[in-house]
């Protein structure tokens, strides 16, 4: 048995050595590429250095992980591998790892059999594991080829493409004859210092075209090969700003809040135009997701409202709160109280989530009161945003019990009875106190509530003509199954009287459908049929609630009580009457005295005269376009034309501030055209086309000239209209 155990341990060691060797070759392939990159460009290109270090570190970490993973291979895994690949072991290689004292007789016999089979099936020097070495060797070969290719590349090819190098300015109008002796810029650095509200650190610009934050400070530091006579910065073709000279260096600091076009002028030689765009500071954004714009809290619902909102800003929020206004009362007795509610905002954040629950009772609100609130936020600069106003109202059910609305002008003698809302409140109190009350007390209080519900039902039943309790309820006092015989069977003394009129045209017969008859419950009502149906539905709900209160089931009666209250409110709303406001009643016109008299003595013609001079927009651009057209026809230019182009260029620069990228090429071509005129060279043809296109875009569209209707300017147009009219007449 010991020989079999030694064989398993030998197989495990061989497997670990083989796997570690393959993982080492794989890690070496990755690290080899990184080492080649690092050796070739060293520290000249930071991006490539980072890639090389990442590859080498990744190879080492992969090798460590592989070693730990392979080292966890135990003898049980080796035994399972042998069972899968050697059928003669009969899936019993695991018995070799168990001591003989723990095995029964059959297992010991099988253990001896497997030990003999293992020595026969696996000789001493035979390899059990056949690992896939070909993919690893291929990866190593590819890595060697890549390392060799990297070593063959010139070092400057990648370094030049990945690094921007020192910033350079273009001077297109510098004559070639004086290029060697002119003052040139050896180094230029542009540092942008963002304003304090952004919370950003100063950074260096990578190109002359700048895009900075609103209110940022831009510092130019220029080093020339020799002292310059004048070194100036020109903004928007305005007055040049001289750079300060300090020991051979020229510096200028400027704060920008508006976009601009600028160029550098050295001893009169002007550079190309460059843009300076402004990133505006956006106002805070407020998105309220809950509640809705208008929220009504119904009777019985929790008097709380949850507010969820998302606040954000591009640079950071400084403060945020909520203003809530509580309106109490109605009519001219409305009182307002405003409160400022904190949103637990602390520190400066770019985004902030609001999840706050307002307890309306703590705000002093009750039934019928309204809450108006809005959220406001400030950013680190001068941005301010206020959300829309949201409304929250608590349903007022007390107005439902107003008998003035229900009687439609009838003012009966007031009589005390409990309102439906009070019955609901008492029912809820009884349900909460049920566990603390004895059974007789609970049943007595429930029965008393049923009595109150009955009195209220009878009170409202009078407005439907139900003046006898026998006609009140879901069935109107009719036994179940006998509803169809109600109109057919009548007896003496049943209270019904159905008069028959011999003369159907008599006054009594005509007024009969419109009379309020106390002896006919269905006709004794002051309501319209739709309102009457709603009120009957409310009485039916009261009947169901009374039934369950009388049988000591207040929890089951509560839904019917709520539904009865809601239907009563619908009845109250539907019985409201609205009267239009009276307006101004003008005095009658004196038509017989004034009409058709032809008196115009008091009508005077207007004598006011005003002279409006049409303002010509972009006058220099229009003159320059005329000059441009003459040049296209072969006319010769003169040195005096430079002044005209300079004036037109200033108008183009002013328009280019809004869209600097659109007219930057035209500004540069105009500078080339002026340089050609100064050097007495042939004008650039492509520059003429670019400038003409830009100037035409600047000009406003021409107004159509007045033309007599029905006339055309060309013979072709007249022929076209004639044929069109003939075609339409066919």
Secondary structure by P-SEA (a helix, b strand, c coil): caaaaaaaaaaaaaaaaaaaaaaaaaaaaaaaaaaaaaaacccccaaaaaaaaaaaaaaaaaaaaaaaaaaaccaaaaaaaaaaccccccccccccccccccccaaaaaaaaaaaaaaaaacccccccccccaaaaaaaaaaaaaaaaaaaaccccaaaaaaccccbbbbbcccccccccccccccbbbbbbbccccccccbbbbcccccccccbbbbbbbbbccccccbbbbbccccbbbbbbbcccbbbbbbbbcccbbbbbbcccccccbbbbbbbccccbbbbbcccccbbbbccccccbbbbbbcccccccccbbbbbbbbbccccccbbbbbbbbbccccccccbbbbbbbbccccccccccbbbbbcccccccccbbbbccbbbbbccccccccccccccccccccbbbbbcaaaaaaaaaaaaaacccccaaaaaaaaaaaaaaaaaaaaaaaccccccccccccccccccccccccccccccccccbbbbbbcccccccccccccccccccccccccccaaaaaaaaaaaaaaaaaaaaaaacccccaaaaaaaaaaaaaaaaaaabbbbbbbcccccccccccccccccccccccccbbbbbcccccaaaaaaaaaaaaaaaacccccccaaaaaaaaaaaaaaaaccccccaaaaaaaaaaaaaaaaacccccaaaaaaaaaaaaaaccccccccccccccccaaaaaaaaaaaaaaac
